[in-house]
Amino acid sequence: MGRGHPECPERLDAIEDRLLISGVADVLDRREAPMAPLVDIELAHSRTHVYAMRGMSDSLREDLDAGGPSHVYVDPDTAMNAKTWDAILRASGAAIAATDAVMAGELENAFCAVRPPGHHACHDKAMGFCIFNNVAIAAKYALERHGLQRVAIVDFDVHHGNGTEDIVAGDDRILMVSFYQHPFYPHGGSRSGADNLVNLPVPAYTKGEMVRDLITKHWIPRLEAHRPEMIFISAGFDAHREDDLGQMGLVEQDYAWITQRLKDVAARHAGKRIVSCLEGGYNLSALGRSVEAHLRVLADV
């Protein structure tokens, strides 16, 4: 997204390095992400939005060939370059392919290390570093293409997943649970008040103990009542105490605890099926360590 932008390629490098150094990479089934078909992206996004982003990418490439700018801004925080279109198709494609593999029983669960993130992308708008909503696409895909009746989306990013809420609010097949720092970006937090949402705003400097208590009291009972046949995770790690883009106080052990609680729910109701997709996390060291903790639980290592 341009020099100095926090949503940078080094984020995936930091994850890769940490998994290699820790040895976790040795036990993973690693797969390349395919490009998502546009028809599947349109399960969560309007055709107008999809083709607007494609048109913007095409125009950027043409202008770049003629000596034009290397980036174009979709909103004040979110830029595209000549490679972004391919990247967003592969980010959504990873979530779709992971869903297929888990549904087929090839994998028990999957983590998609993708950029750009997705949970701020609304039905017809890109924002907040996000262009297409990877988790919302995958959740809709599981329902429409695999015939599931109930799924859950769990979002533990420091920012509210307003785009996911915009896409799934009122769809009783999908239960969305989250916590997020508030007041914070995006302005207003949860707005819809739909019955299928359990969005918990918490103040800055909230630590893991309070988050664990909220999850136990509010997320788990609703997840148990919903009985999801698959769980999708918007795995943002920017609520870590070392991440300067947020002001919360989680640490690696908190992410491991959250992941284990979700695994327990998935074991009871979803045949252990989980697909997790990277969202935020901008302190590179904290990001790598937190993803390691998340994957150690998912992979039982």
C-alpha positions as CSV (number, residue, x, y, z in Angstrom):
1,M,0.0,0.0,0.0
2,G,3.0,2.2,-0.3
3,R,6.2,3.0,1.7
4,G,5.7,3.4,5.4
5,H,2.2,1.9,5.4
6,P,1.6,-0.5,8.4
7,E,-0.1,-3.1,6.2
8,C,3.1,-4.1,4.6
9,P,4.7,-7.2,3.0
10,E,7.0,-7.6,6.1
11,R,3.9,-8.8,8.1
12,L,3.9,-12.1,6.2
13,D,7.7,-12.3,6.4
14,A,7.5,-12.0,10.2
15,I,5.0,-14.8,10.4
16,E,7.0,-17.0,8.1
17,D,10.2,-16.3,10.1
18,R,8.6,-17.1,13.4
19,L,7.0,-20.3,12.3
20,L,10.4,-21.5,10.8
21,I,12.4,-20.5,13.9
22,S,9.9,-22.1,16.3
23,G,9.6,-25.3,14.3
24,V,5.8,-25.0,13.9
25,A,6.3,-24.7,10.1
26,D,7.6,-28.3,10.1
27,V,4.1,-29.7,11.0
28,L,2.0,-27.6,8.7
29,D,0.4,-28.7,5.4
30,R,1.3,-25.6,3.4
31,R,-0.6,-24.7,0.2
32,E,-0.6,-21.9,-2.3
33,A,-3.7,-19.8,-2.5
34,P,-5.7,-19.9,-5.7
35,M,-7.5,-17.0,-7.2
36,A,-11.1,-16.7,-6.1
37,P,-13.8,-16.7,-8.9
38,L,-15.6,-13.4,-9.0
39,V,-19.0,-15.3,-8.7
40,D,-17.9,-16.4,-5.2
41,I,-16.7,-13.0,-4.2
42,E,-20.2,-11.7,-5.2
43,L,-21.7,-13.9,-2.4
44,A,-20.6,-11.1,0.0
45,H,-20.1,-8.1,-2.3
46,S,-22.2,-6.2,-4.8
47,R,-21.2,-6.7,-8.4
48,T,-20.8,-2.9,-8.6
49,H,-18.1,-3.0,-5.9
50,V,-16.3,-6.0,-7.4
51,Y,-16.1,-4.5,-10.9
52,A,-15.3,-1.0,-9.6
53,M,-12.2,-2.5,-7.9
54,R,-11.3,-4.4,-11.0
55,G,-11.7,-1.3,-13.2
56,M,-9.6,0.7,-10.8
57,S,-6.9,-1.9,-11.0
58,D,-7.0,-2.1,-14.8
59,S,-6.8,1.7,-15.1
60,L,-3.9,1.8,-12.7
61,R,-2.0,-0.7,-14.7
62,E,-2.6,1.3,-17.9
63,D,-1.6,4.5,-16.3
64,L,1.5,2.9,-14.8
65,D,2.6,1.7,-18.3
66,A,2.2,5.3,-19.4
67,G,4.4,6.7,-16.6
68,G,1.5,7.3,-14.2
69,P,1.4,6.9,-10.4
70,S,2.3,3.5,-8.8
71,H,-0.7,3.7,-6.3
72,V,-4.2,4.9,-6.2
73,Y,-6.2,5.4,-3.0
74,V,-9.5,3.7,-2.5
75,D,-10.0,5.6,0.7
76,P,-7.6,7.7,2.8
77,D,-6.1,4.6,4.5
78,T,-6.4,2.0,1.6
79,A,-4.3,2.0,-1.5
80,M,-4.0,-0.3,-4.6
81,N,-1.0,-0.9,-6.8
82,A,-0.7,-2.9,-10.0
83,K,-0.5,-6.2,-8.1
84,T,-3.3,-5.6,-5.6
85,W,-6.0,-7.2,-7.8
86,D,-4.1,-10.5,-7.9
87,A,-3.4,-10.3,-4.1
88,I,-7.1,-9.7,-3.1
89,L,-8.2,-12.6,-5.4
90,R,-5.7,-14.9,-3.7
91,A,-6.6,-13.7,-0.2
92,S,-10.3,-14.5,-0.8
93,G,-9.2,-17.6,-2.8
94,A,-7.2,-18.9,0.2
95,A,-10.3,-18.6,2.4
96,I,-12.5,-20.4,-0.1
97,A,-9.9,-23.2,-0.8
98,A,-9.4,-23.7,3.0
99,T,-13.2,-24.0,3.3
100,D,-13.3,-26.6,0.6
101,A,-10.4,-28.6,2.1
102,V,-11.9,-28.6,5.6
103,M,-15.3,-29.5,4.4
104,A,-13.8,-32.4,2.4
105,G,-12.1,-33.7,5.5
106,E,-8.6,-33.1,4.0
107,L,-7.8,-30.8,6.9
108,E,-9.3,-30.4,10.4
109,N,-8.7,-26.7,10.3
110,A,-6.8,-24.1,8.4
111,F,-5.1,-20.7,8.8
112,C,-4.9,-18.3,5.9
113,A,-1.8,-16.0,6.0
114,V,-3.1,-13.4,3.6
115,R,-2.9,-9.8,2.7
116,P,-4.7,-7.5,2.5
117,P,-7.0,-8.1,5.4
118,G,-10.8,-8.0,4.9
119,H,-13.0,-7.4,7.9
120,H,-13.6,-3.7,7.2
121,A,-14.7,-4.3,3.6
122,C,-18.4,-3.7,3.4
123,H,-20.9,-5.1,0.9
124,D,-20.3,-2.3,-1.5
125,K,-17.3,-0.4,-0.1
126,A,-13.6,-0.9,0.6
127,M,-12.0,0.8,3.6
128,G,-9.5,0.4,6.5
129,F,-6.8,-1.5,4.5
130,C,-9.5,-4.0,3.2
131,I,-11.0,-4.4,-0.3
132,F,-12.8,-7.7,-0.2
133,N,-14.0,-9.4,3.0
134,N,-12.3,-12.8,3.0
135,V,-14.0,-14.3,6.1
136,A,-17.5,-13.1,5.0
137,I,-17.0,-14.5,1.6
138,A,-15.9,-17.9,3.0
139,A,-18.8,-18.0,5.5
140,K,-21.3,-17.3,2.7
141,Y,-19.5,-19.8,0.5
142,A,-19.9,-22.5,3.1
143,L,-23.6,-21.8,3.3
144,E,-24.4,-21.5,-0.3
145,R,-21.9,-23.9,-2.0
146,H,-21.6,-26.6,0.7
147,G,-25.1,-26.4,2.1
148,L,-24.4,-25.7,5.7
149,Q,-27.2,-24.4,7.8
150,R,-25.3,-22.5,10.5
151,V,-21.9,-21.0,10.7
152,A,-20.1,-18.6,13.1
153,I,-17.7,-15.7,12.5
154,V,-15.4,-14.9,15.4
155,D,-13.5,-11.6,15.2
156,F,-10.8,-10.8,17.8
157,D,-9.1,-7.9,16.0
158,V,-8.7,-4.7,18.0
159,H,-10.9,-2.9,15.5
160,H,-14.6,-3.6,15.0
161,G,-15.3,-5.7,11.9
162,N,-17.8,-3.2,10.6
163,G,-17.6,-4.7,7.1
164,T,-18.4,-8.2,8.3
165,E,-21.3,-6.8,10.3
166,D,-22.6,-4.9,7.2
167,I,-22.6,-8.1,5.2
168,V,-24.0,-10.6,7.7
169,A,-26.3,-8.5,10.0
170,G,-29.8,-10.1,10.0
171,D,-28.7,-13.4,8.4
172,D,-29.7,-15.8,11.1
173,R,-27.6,-18.6,9.6
174,I,-24.5,-16.6,10.7
175,L,-23.6,-15.7,14.3
176,M,-20.9,-13.0,14.5
177,V,-19.2,-12.6,17.9
178,S,-16.4,-10.1,18.5
179,F,-14.8,-7.7,21.0
180,Y,-13.1,-4.5,19.9
181,Q,-11.6,-1.4,21.4
182,H,-14.1,1.5,21.6
183,P,-14.2,4.4,20.9
184,F,-11.8,3.7,18.1
185,Y,-11.6,3.1,14.3
186,P,-14.1,2.7,12.6
187,H,-16.2,5.5,14.1
188,G,-19.3,4.3,15.9
189,G,-18.5,0.7,16.4
190,S,-21.4,-1.8,16.1
191,R,-24.5,-0.1,14.7
192,S,-27.0,-2.5,13.4
193,G,-28.2,-4.1,16.6
194,A,-29.1,-7.3,14.7
195,D,-30.0,-10.3,16.8
196,N,-27.3,-12.4,15.1
197,L,-24.5,-10.2,16.5
198,V,-22.6,-10.3,19.8
199,N,-20.2,-7.4,19.5
200,L,-18.6,-6.3,22.7
201,P,-16.9,-2.9,22.9
202,V,-14.2,-2.6,25.5
203,P,-12.1,0.5,26.6
204,A,-8.5,1.1,25.8
205,Y,-6.0,-0.7,28.0
206,T,-8.3,-3.7,28.5
207,K,-6.2,-6.7,29.3
208,G,-6.6,-10.4,28.7
209,E,-8.3,-11.3,31.9
210,M,-11.3,-9.1,31.2
211,V,-11.5,-10.3,27.6
212,R,-11.5,-13.9,28.8
213,D,-14.3,-13.1,31.2
214,L,-16.4,-11.4,28.5
215,I,-15.8,-14.4,26.1
216,T,-16.9,-16.9,28.8
217,K,-20.0,-14.9,29.7
218,H,-21.1,-13.7,26.3
219,W,-19.5,-15.5,23.3
220,I,-19.6,-19.1,24.5
221,P,-23.3,-19.3,25.5
222,R,-24.3,-17.8,22.2
223,L,-22.0,-20.0,20.2
224,E,-23.3,-23.1,22.1
225,A,-26.9,-22.1,21.4
226,H,-26.2,-21.4,17.7
227,R,-24.4,-24.8,17.2
228,P,-22.3,-23.7,14.3
229,E,-21.4,-26.3,11.7
230,M,-18.2,-24.4,10.9
231,I,-16.3,-21.6,12.6
232,F,-14.6,-18.8,10.7
233,I,-12.1,-16.6,12.6
234,S,-11.1,-13.0,11.7
235,A,-7.7,-13.4,13.4
236,G,-6.4,-9.9,14.0
237,F,-3.5,-9.7,16.5
238,D,-3.4,-5.9,16.9
239,A,-5.0,-6.1,20.4
240,H,-1.6,-7.2,21.5
241,R,-0.1,-5.0,24.1
242,E,3.0,-4.3,21.9
243,D,0.9,-3.2,18.9
244,D,0.9,0.6,18.5
245,L,-2.2,0.6,16.2
246,G,-4.3,-0.3,19.2
247,Q,-4.2,0.3,22.9
248,M,-5.3,-3.1,24.3
249,G,-3.3,-5.4,26.5
250,L,-3.5,-9.0,25.1
251,V,-0.5,-11.3,25.0
252,E,0.2,-14.5,23.2
253,Q,-1.3,-16.7,26.0
254,D,-4.6,-14.9,25.5
255,Y,-4.7,-15.7,21.8
256,A,-3.9,-19.3,22.7
257,W,-6.7,-19.4,25.3
258,I,-9.3,-17.9,22.8
259,T,-8.3,-20.4,20.1
260,Q,-8.7,-23.3,22.5
261,R,-12.2,-22.1,23.5
262,L,-13.1,-21.9,19.9
263,K,-11.7,-25.4,19.2
264,D,-13.8,-26.7,22.0
265,V,-16.9,-25.3,20.5
266,A,-16.0,-26.6,17.1
267,A,-15.4,-30.1,18.5
268,R,-18.8,-30.1,20.1
269,H,-20.8,-28.8,17.1
270,A,-18.8,-28.4,13.9
271,G,-16.9,-31.6,13.5
272,K,-13.8,-29.6,14.5
273,R,-14.1,-27.5,11.3
274,I,-12.3,-24.1,11.6
275,V,-11.0,-21.7,9.0
276,S,-9.0,-18.7,10.4
277,C,-7.9,-15.7,8.3
278,L,-5.3,-13.1,9.1
279,E,-6.6,-9.6,9.7
280,G,-4.6,-7.0,11.7
281,G,-1.4,-7.2,13.6
282,Y,1.3,-4.6,12.9
283,N,4.0,-5.0,15.4
284,L,6.1,-7.5,13.5
285,S,7.5,-9.4,16.5
286,A,4.2,-9.5,18.4
287,L,2.4,-10.6,15.2
288,G,4.8,-13.5,14.6
289,R,4.6,-14.7,18.2
290,S,0.8,-14.4,18.3
291,V,0.3,-16.3,15.1
292,E,2.6,-19.0,16.4
293,A,0.5,-19.3,19.6
294,H,-2.7,-19.4,17.5
295,L,-1.3,-22.2,15.3
296,R,0.1,-24.2,18.1
297,V,-3.4,-24.6,19.4
298,L,-5.0,-25.2,16.0
299,A,-2.3,-27.8,15.1
300,D,-2.0,-29.4,18.6
301,V,1.7,-28.8,18.8
